[in-house]
């Protein structure tokens, strides 16, 4: 896993998560129900919707629960400073990426 830096953007972190999911769980985005996507809840977050719950997804992907999940945009930093804002930005970016992938997939059918 490539270590994230403090200057990584939300888009960079999510792109890292997308690449990992594409490699380990092709078609993962078809499991995401965007109206219920919620990064703050373990069964409604990306990993929760793909693998059943956040912890199971992190384990299957071989991610450290405190650092790799942040590096891949599955969670925000584990501190109080800016966490809520980061989680909102993460959700927005995941929705943007998944919507774009779905629209691109429809065009190629």
C-alpha positions in Angstrom: 0.0 0.0 0.0 1.3 3.4 -0.9 1.5 5.6 2.2 -0.7 8.7 2.1 0.7 12.0 2.9 -1.0 14.8 4.8 -1.3 16.7 1.5 -3.2 13.9 -0.3 -6.6 15.2 -1.4 -9.8 13.4 -0.8 -9.9 12.6 -4.6 -6.4 11.1 -4.4 -7.4 8.9 -1.4 -10.7 7.8 -3.1 -8.9 7.0 -6.3 -6.5 4.7 -4.3 -9.6 3.0 -2.8 -11.2 2.6 -6.2 -8.1 1.0 -7.7 -7.8 -1.4 -4.8 -11.5 -2.4 -5.1 -11.2 -2.8 -8.9 -8.2 -5.1 -8.4 -9.7 -7.2 -5.5 -13.5 -7.0 -6.1 -14.3 -6.3 -9.8 -17.9 -5.0 -10.2 -17.9 -3.6 -6.6 -19.6 -0.4 -7.7 -22.7 -2.4 -8.6 -23.1 -3.2 -4.9 -23.4 0.4 -3.9 -26.8 1.9 -3.2 -26.1 5.6 -3.5 -29.2 6.9 -1.6 -28.0 5.0 1.6 -24.3 5.5 1.2 -23.0 6.9 4.5 -19.3 6.9 5.3 -20.0 7.2 9.0 -21.8 3.9 9.4 -20.2 0.5 9.0 -22.9 -1.2 7.1 -23.8 1.8 4.8 -20.2 2.9 3.9 -18.4 1.6 0.7 -16.8 -1.3 2.5 -20.1 -2.1 4.3 -22.1 -2.2 1.1 -19.6 -4.3 -0.8 -18.5 -6.7 1.9 -21.3 -6.6 4.5 -19.6 -4.4 7.0 -16.6 -2.1 7.3 -14.4 -4.4 9.4 -14.9 -7.4 7.2 -14.1 -5.3 4.1 -11.0 -3.9 5.6 -9.9 -7.4 6.7 -10.6 -9.0 3.3 -8.7 -6.2 1.5 -5.8 -6.6 4.0 -6.1 -3.0 5.2 -4.9 -1.7 8.5 -8.0 -0.4 10.3 -6.3 2.8 11.5 -4.2 3.9 8.6 -4.8 2.1 5.3 -8.5 2.8 5.4 -7.8 6.5 5.6 -5.2 6.3 2.8 -7.8 4.6 0.6 -10.6 7.0 1.3 -12.7 4.5 3.2 -12.6 6.6 6.4 -11.4 10.0 7.6 -8.5 10.7 9.9 -8.9 9.3 13.4 -8.8 12.7 15.2 -11.5 15.2 16.0 -10.0 18.1 14.0 -11.8 18.3 10.6 -13.2 14.8 10.7 -16.8 15.7 10.0 -15.8 17.8 7.0 -13.5 15.1 5.7 -16.3 12.5 6.0 -18.7 14.8 4.0 -16.0 15.3 1.3 -15.3 11.6 1.2 -19.0 10.8 0.6 -19.3 13.4 -2.1 -16.2 12.1 -3.9 -17.4 8.4 -3.7 -20.8 9.4 -5.1 -19.1 11.4 -7.9 -16.8 8.6 -8.9 -19.5 5.9 -8.7 -22.0 8.0 -10.7 -19.4 8.7 -13.3 -18.4 5.0 -13.6 -22.1 4.1 -14.0 -22.7 6.8 -16.7 -19.6 5.7 -18.6 -20.7 2.0 -18.4 -24.1 2.9 -19.9 -22.4 4.7 -22.8 -20.3 1.7 -23.7 -23.2 -0.8 -23.6 
